[in-house]
Amino acid sequence: MKLMYLEIIETIMGTLFATNRGNVLKEIKSLKLDYHMNERTKAFCDSLNSEKDWTVKRIRQIARSNSHMFLLFSFFFPILADKTMITLNEAISYAEQHFDETKGVFLDQLKETLGLERSCTTKELKQKLDEHPASKWFVSQVIDFPDMAKTVLIQGFDKICSFYKESGLIDENRDAVEKAMRGMKKPDFSDELAEVLHYYLKENVKSIEIVSLQNTMPFTIVHRKDLTVIGTRSLEVKNLFFGQHFASLGLSVLKDLSRLRILKLLSKEELYLDEIAKKLDLTKATVCHHVSMLHNLGFVVSEKRGVRTYFRLNRDNFERFLSILSKELRVSS
């Protein structure tokens, strides 16, 4: 398993902590990072928040106003194929050399997620993004101001990392982050998942081999325990999680047999909570939890009628997910 790690992960999480503390404590706790307000943490926060360099000021502004946009910067720090652990210097060097290439992949995958052809024009992409305001800011920077976005990405993170090292936090957190990353294992894709993919893909699926899904930061770390942490509740934000990241999130939800059975039921008819629970012999609380997970990724939609809430499969979103998934998995029969 390839791990994107070391200073870039710590810097991303540390910056969010310093600028947007209340929204990231859950992720920080799940990584067992030592970000209580001791002398080292205060030194890092003070350095970051008082820096006058325009790239650091821009990063602060992004992190404070919209953590979803901020996290997307990590897309430009790819995993190096021949490395299992990479330093920030390696990550920044790679991001700088491959910025244009990565930008192309970024935009191609975004177009697919928004239901557009890869050959669509920039104007068509912008028109589509008008429907998803939460996605628009970051993407417009990459499309319209790529040189500025690249400078912020490279120069800003380089400076922030120096603050992180100087504060001494790197010594407190290194072992915890490395242990957490090494503890992340490839999901176990069960026979039930193969069965459900056969049901939807209409192929004779017997086994599934992961080809290109990777454990990348911050998406899988942030979401591996709680899919609602960074706001996958809204359609606008969900559309940020595309390609490998979205496929990985979806698969982590679908590998649960009860959720697969719920999806099958809802693909045939609308049902309210009690009906789902009765048909599957589950408690209402259990069904509510599973439906909530499916709803967070846009696989299920709800409609309140009187005192009852009915659920149905969001076929468009789910088929879009399957389209992404089919490109990320090798399905053999």
N, C-alpha and C positions, 0 to 999 in steps of 0.2 A: 504494500500500500504506500502510495506517495503522499507525503504530508507537506502542506504549505504551512510554514511555521516560523517560529522564532520572533525576531523583533517586530515584524510587520503585524502579527496577530496581537502581540502585547501592546503595540503602539495604537492600533485601531481601537482596541477595547479601552486602553488607558485614556485616549483622547475623548471617547464617548463618555467615560466616567468623569473626566475633568470638566466637560462642557455641558453634559446632558445627564447628570448623575442619576436622577430618579428613574429614567427609562431603561437603564442597562444593568441595574443591580442584580436582576435575576440571572442574566447571562454570566456576569462576573462570578456570582456565587456558584453557578454550575461548573465553572472552570476552576473553582477553588483559588482564584486570584486574591492576593492580599492587598485589597484596595480600601481598607479602613483608613481613616484620616490620621495617619501617623506622620512623622517628620518627612519621610521619603515621599509619601504620596503628596503631601503639601508642597514639597519642593517641585515636584513634577507639575502639579496643577498651576502653581504660581508662575513657573517658567513658560508654560504653554499659554496661559491666559494673559500674560503681560508682553509677549513677543510682538514686535511691531512689523516684522516682515510681512508683506502683503499676502504671500502664499499661505502662511500660517494663519493669518487673520481670516482668509477665505475658508480654510479648513474649519476653523472654529465656528464660523458663521453657518456652514453647512451642517456640522455636527449638532449645533444647538437647535437649528430650525427644523431639520428633517433627518432623523437617523437612518431612514430607509435610503435616501440619496447617498448619504455618507458611506454606508456599507457597500454600495455598488462600486466604489472606487477599488475595492479588493478584486474585482473582476480583472483588473489590469495587472495583477501580480500572479501570473500563472505558476503552476507547479513545474519545476524543471524535471524533465523526464529521467535524467540520470542521477537525481538526488532524492534522498529520503527526508532530509532536513535542510532548509535553506535559510541563510541569514538575510537581514534587511538589505545589505549591500548587494547581495546576489539578486534579490527580488527587484530592487530598484533598477539595477543595471539591465536586467531582462526586460522590465516594463519599458524602459527608455528605448531599448533597441527594437522592441517589437510592438510599440504603441500603435502604429498604423495598422499592422496586421490584426492585433487584438481588437482594435476599434471596428474593423470590418466584420469580425466574428460576432462581436457584441451587437452590432446593428442588424446583421443577418438573422440572428436568433431572436432579437426583439421583433423584427418584422413577422417572423413565423408565429410568435406568440400572439401578436395582434391580428393574425389572420390575413397577412399580406404576403404577396409574392416577393421573393428576394430581389426580383428585378424592378420592383416598384421605385418610383422616384422619391427624392427627398421631400418634395412637396406633398406627395401622397402620405408619406410617413408622418409628417408634421400634422396633416389634417386628421389622421387617425389618433395621434397623440393628444389632440385637442379634446378627445372624449375621455382621456385619462390624465387629468391635471397633475396627479401625484407622480406620474412617470415623466412628465414633460421637462421639468427643469434640468435634471441631470443629462438626459438625452440631448437636449438642445445645446448644452455645453459641448458635448462630444461632436455634434454635427456642425455647429456654427463657429465654435471657438476651440478647435482641437489643440492648437499650440498653447493656448492659455490653460486648458484642462491638463495638458501634459506637464506644463511647468508647475502647476499647483500640486499635481500628483507626485512628481519626482522631488522637487525642491522642498515642498512643504513637509512631506513625510520624512525626508532626510533630516530636517531641522528638529522635528518633533521627536524623532528617534534619539537624537543626541541629548535632548532633555531627559528622555526616559532613562538612558544609560547613566547620565550624570546624577540623577536622583537616587540611584541605587536600587530602584524597584526591580530592575532586571534580575538582580541576585535573589530577591524574595520570590519572584514568580516563575523563574525559568523551570525549575523542577516540576512545579504544579502544572504548568501548561504542557510541558513535554509528556508528562504522565497522562494527562487528559486526552491529548491527541493520539497517543499510542493506544489508549483504551478504546478508541473509536474503531469499530470493526465493520466490515462490509455486511450489510443486512442479509439475513438468511431468507432466501426467497423459496417459499414452500410450494408444495404440490397444489395447494389451494389457489395460490396466486397464478400458477400456470393454468389452472382450470378456468379462472375468471378471465384471464387474458384470452384464452381460447373462446370463451363465451362472447367476448366483445370483438376480438380481432378476427373471429371466424377462421382461425387457422388451427391445425392439429398440433397444438403446443404440448410438448412433453417435458421440455427442460428449458431453463433460462440461464444464459451466461452473461454476466456483466462484462461489457466491453470497454466502455469509456466513462461510466459514472465514477466520479472521484469524490473523496472527502475533502472539500475545500472550505476554507474559512472566509467569511464568517457564517455562511449559510447553514451548513450542517451542524456546526457547534451551536449556533443560536437556536436552531429549530429542533435539535435532536430529541429534546424532552417535551417541549411545549411549542406547538406550531403557531400559537397566538402571540408569541413574545414580540415579534417585530411586525405585527399588524397584517397578517395574511387574511384578516377578516374582510377587508375591502377589496373590491375588484381592481381598483386602481393600483393598489400595492401588490396584489397577486400577480398582476401583469409584469411586475419587475422580476419575478422569479421564473426565469425562462431557461430553456435548454437543459443542460445537465442538472442545474440546481433544482429546477421545478420537477424534473423527472425523479430526482432523488427524494425530494420531499413527498411527492405523490406515492412513490413505492413504499416509503416508510409507513405511510398510512394504510395502503392497500394490503400489506402483508398480513394484516389481522383478519382472521376468518370471519368474524362477526360483521366487520365492515364490508367485506366482500359480499356476504349474504344480504346485507341491507341494500347495497347497490343493485344487486340482482332484482330484489323485490321492487325497488323504486324505478327500475327501468321498465317495469311492466305496468305499474299503476301508481297513482298518488295514494299516500297513506298518512294517517296521523299516528302520533307516538304510540298510543295504546295498541293500535292494530299491528304495528311493526313488532312491538314487544310480544304480543300474543302469537303471531306467526312464527317468531324465532325462539319462543320460550325464554325470553330474557326479561330482566327487570326494566322498568321505565327509566330508571337512573342510568343503567348501562347503555340502553339505546340512546338516551339523550347525549351521553358522552361521545359515543361513536358518531352519531349524526353531526354533532358539533365539529368534530375533527374533519368530517367530509365536507361540511359547509364552509369551514375555514379555507379550504383549498378550492372552493367554487364547484365542487362535484355535485353538491345537493343544494337546492333552493327551497325556501319555505314560503308559505302563504297562509295568513291568518284568516279564518272564516268563523265568525262568531267567537266562541270560546276555544275552538280547536285550531291547531296549527298543522297544516298539511305539508308533507315533504314530497319532492319528486326529484328525479335525476336531472341535472343540468346537462342535457345531452351535448350541446355545443361545446361547453367547456371541457367535458369529459373526453369527447372525441378529439379535441385539440390536444389534450394531454396525451392521449394514446398515439397521436401522430408524432408528438415529440418523443414519446417513449420508444416507439418502433425504430427510431433512428439511433437511440442510445443503447438498445439491447440487441444482442444476437439471439433470436428465437429459433430453436431447432426442433424438428419434429422426428 
